[in-house]
Amino acid sequence: MRTIAFCILSAALLISSFANGATIPVSSNLQAAIDAASPGDTLQVARGVYDKITIEKSLNLVGNGAVIRAGNRDACVNIDANGVSIRGFTVRDGFYGIKLNSVSGCIVSNNTVIYCTQPGIALILSNGNTIIGNNASFNGIVGEGWYGIYLSNSNDNLITNNVAYGNGAYGINLFPSCRNNTISGNVLQGNMYGLYMFTDCSKNRIEKNDLSRNTNSGLDLRINCTDNLVINNTMQDNKVAGLTLMEDSGQNTISGNMIRGNGRYGLQIQSRSDGNTIIYNNISDSQTGIFLESSQNEIYGNTISDNVIQADDRGINRWNAKFPQGGNLWSDYQGQDAMQGPEQKAPGKDGFGDVPYRISETGIDQYPIMGVQVKQIAILAKELTPGKARVGDAVAIKAKLKSKYDLLQITARAYQDGQEAQGYCRLVLSGDFYQGDFSTALLEPGRYDIVLSAKDGRGYELQETLGEVEVTARRGFTSS
């Protein structure tokens, strides 16, 4: 909030100063007009194509369909003065698009910045500026460039309601040492990373951005990026992860985000990224919902649903808050809610499952939240015929299944005392049932559990016992 207030105050002061300046129409030689103008003047720039410019005084530039172009080793717009406003231009084909150099109180708004070799919009050692409503797309797609919007050693800036699509690597990149910036309401899609924060970027507010459909991750924080607030963002359909924290990026708060349908991980936290708070997020439809190779993270109040692996905890983390705040809602939790209280021993419902949800040897959610719990693959009906067979007979198996995704493989195997026996059969769909015949020819006489295994198109596997079959020896014949 401090950043937003500062930027609003700066904008108000800037507008006040412009109100006292002259309004000057420009239709040719924009740099000459800039050099001749007085601080506080407004330049109304007509349609046309203009050469690169450098602004060294507080001016207001308004582009009415104007285009600024530069060679691929030059910046199209260099801003070297505080309190500059530039809006309404198409800026393209330069080494940089719009570059702010050690300035403050500038407003860059409603520009289209495309096809630059390096960043479309860059803030270098610049604090307290507002970047709003711009389209910074298709920059850094050749050569050594990577960025739509780039901040370096820049603090207290407001980056809001911009679009950064199809850039070489990053929609928005902070590197290094960027602090107290507010990054909100941006659409960062179709890049390698939507938002990438690298090396000592702390206390930034990342809010209500669309960080989706990127070829790596929606949001990535690496190397000592700490104390950031990541709230109410959408991170879906990224190829690798919705959100990644790596290399000592701890003490961040991740709250209220929609993290859905990402290729490998919904949320990935590794490499000593300890002490993060992960609360009230919706994490769903990924190969692994939450992957933790760090410790001392707190994870509660989240809805964790329909992931092939809901959570993989390889550290020591806390998966619930104290009673009565509770843990997380797990879509595959199959426990009941008949008891209540801190130890779940008093009769009565309290909204928490009576049996803890186990993630790993050390990771346990003591108070799994009850809600819409469903199995990704469920057996609706089953039948084994006969229940008693002689060695060599076939056992007919029928099972009616319900699944969220297409089923790829359904088999039945026999187990005795927890050990798999020889032989199996594949079940095929016939009408509403999957059916197959299990041969007992390779079994010794005894009792066997017949276990169905099913795998869906997302890789989720179900193993469930269909029932027991007693296998007896044929008279005058044994399998030996």
Steps between C-alpha positions, in 0.01 A plus 500: 500500500794732566617455140156571353454812717842628401430452130157666523653797679774521238242489221294775666806723535597427142154589366508821704834599347376422147195719555732801518692412181430571134342253259711466185395313181779296340493348151870467415841478672377393841846527658529866396159571653608332825821704511307825443225431756497626857451277806130435554406536129275247323602384153206376290672280242319443172482178302821404327827315555762670718863427575635408844470761775664592830300691762706699752231722652158453657263483201169342405511320162169390345516281192196523276577198284871591493769235455853525641759271341871450551780281374558170676789640710317814617223567750187639339421716807757594764350667809770679698286741704257470789132566451470402133169367364482314168182343367329387186804410286598194303866436579682235303812339357759657732757342729280623785147627458443748785790524744487682833847586628534591872172695508190526716145625473461401132181360345518265201145421390300354214793443266560204271863391521592215264784328315786647700825306536521549877219601742190664369480719813799520737541665839868528597576640846161670486264536796141611546381483139170380353484261204133459410288368214783422258537212255860375521497196273729313257817657641828316540405225257831522310855567610577535870173653615234344719264747660163665463541721810828504693587647840858516626594642842167684494263545794155633589365483145142422395479259204130453426252395232765430236509218245828316435454218250738291292825652623830314469502373857325722755176692502629701798846452649642643824881467531673572728406667829154632422290579807158632597362493147131435435434276200125470452237429240744407224440234233826307460437215260684319223850572632750251641424640847211732577678678788858418596671644810870428533749585777410701810153618399299555818180650636331524162123471468386271217124519472219409258725421204422241232816286487374229267595299191874559522748243374670460839344653812242765572696649791860417593695638800867407524804576718406675823167642386330537838210670677296541183120498504344288223122533516195435284686419178399252230768248397363235269601289203872574532717224355713438810365671813252755617736639766863415578711606799870409478831561674437665836174665398318472831270700725260578215122504539304320227129551547174485307649392167340283233771249403346261252585261220878549497711232334727369775441698818235730631739633765869406516720602797863385507860578596475635854193712427374467856236669708244593236130534585269332247136566584156508338618407150321275251761254369358251251536289188880472487730199499613597851298757688764608754865388486708587806872443531526767771391524862313714753234597252142538625227367270135528606160615381574391144282297264726234352305304244525265204879495478656168402724536808332739739818586692860376518666616822874427528565742784348568839198725455178582681180404318240642738441789733391441857146390571248642421664666196590166349681366197424463130221361286627192312277378220607137552455490877265215583466536875185580693397788725324349798721638778610846606751688714878547503553124529193406293370284784175670601182394317370748241604658172741792479581516128829309533572137419542275799808329354804709398600526133854367452729666244831338599669344800533842662227689314154458654191717477342449842176678408410431137207719401186322391346609172448358155724197525494274194725238355648567159424137423216335689358146487120527488422127476700177499447127462717185524356171373549242646627578849643147521689345208720197429856545374475567126150650509434858388352764727277748317563860609264793444554856621316824429733797527462877512795724417566868436746425219507226238612162630798350320561165671296278731639173631425248775762309701494250786669565836559263790613635836586829332725340238414498132435155357557388145264589221279797416226596261421815305147639522329650195191715480178319406189712543518671839748251649865415465521121472764227488571139595774429754658155463599320819725254317820644649368522859554263787194403703412770753314827551583799279398863486418614147626857461399733219753752369388792283700787350361815339631739236654732762703218656283451810485135611241320711550166671199355678404151611196362321453199726638163605516176303571158650702276269483124565695211352345285231443143616803293411685803367724768642667791328843344568 
